[in-house]
Amino acid sequence: MNEKIKVGILGATGSVGQKFIELLNDHPWFEISEVGASERSAGKKYIDATNWIMKNRLQKDIAELEVKECIPNFEAKLIFSGLDSAVADEIETDFANAGYFVISNSRNHRFDKDVPLMIPEVNAEHLKLIDVQPYKGGIVTNPNCSTIGMILALKPLHDAFKIKKINVVTMQALSGGGYPGVSSMDILDNVLPYIGGEEEKMETEPRKILGKLGDGEIEFENNIIISAQCNRVAVIDGHLETIQVEFEKKPMKEEIIEAWNNFKGEPQELKLPFAPLQPIHYFEENNLPQPKLQRDLENGMAASVGRLREDPLFHYKFIVLSHNTVRGAAGGTILNAELMKAKGYLDKIL
Ligand code: NAP
């Protein structure tokens, strides 16, 4: 490919928006041409509108960009959205109607009948829904950040052994709540036992993601019982989840590990730039995975699992860790866009 595809970032000043900017530096296919945020930021230079908290320095060319209002007058036809869900619904629809392809991290369009809820290794075929969308452009969504880690770990097990029940308890990082997020007085020396809307998302989104593509919509996987409890903990990045799972027929422990180790999807087959070589890494060590140690595995795009053992209530229990703003948001979006590009879905905007 000679020319890179121009990308506009909506919600560019936030937690997910900043991660987009950090991750897209030197991307082989995509380059940021425009950034958008609220009226509070519009008209300012990006460097003045944001409090840059990424590890890597802000690229000079991005620092100088003028922040735009989030209206569909962008030159870039591919839009990555990290918008606050209070405003994402209408803005994303406006862009899609105007011919833009929007890949969103917000909850608003996730359950629209014709909108794919994508984890590229899990349900790449759901992209076909784009063909039945009424928009001049299109909308694709990323699931909730905790759902993504959980489903990456469970997809190969569901395929091989059919899951009946899931109980999940999350310990979610601060960056998952946006920037600046919860106050230090609330979270230091503490665990917050409630994250608004999160448990409902974890209990419903897997049904669509694991569903089958029917005639213009997804037939939901409604045969799994899911119970989720979500907590906010004093970790900056990386959601850790403890999962109990029951199958139609209990497999051997070795069979589960083999299913994880062998799991690959279309992103790996297509060798997409952001695809982890191995989406799931199994750790034998009793004290792993940990957010501080494993969240950046394969550039934050792989899920780490460990502590697999038999469970007296369900069949097995284990731990999964994934990076919430990378695999769970910006990185997942970029991988979706790469998959769309590779499968020709972006041809009409090129
Ligand atoms: P955030 O840090 O609060 O950022 C929100 C962004 O939305 C900011 O750029 C903000 O711009 C912009 N915004 C707010 N009001 C606006 C308006 N009226 N018009 C245009 N832009 C507006 O939130 P975040 O954590 O990045 O999350 C963004 C979205 O991704 C949310 O829907 C969230 O649920 C979802 N998500 C987050 C994560 C995560 O790990 N953080 C993971 C998955 C999904 P200003 O700076 O100008 O206010």
Residues whose N, C-alpha, C, O or C-beta is under 5 A from the ligand:
A	BS01	NAP	G11 A12 T13 G14 S15 V16 G17 A37 S38 E39 R40 S41 A49 C70 G82 L83 D84 S85 V87 N105 S106 R107 P143 C145 S175 G176 G177 G178 Y179 N324 T325 G328 A329
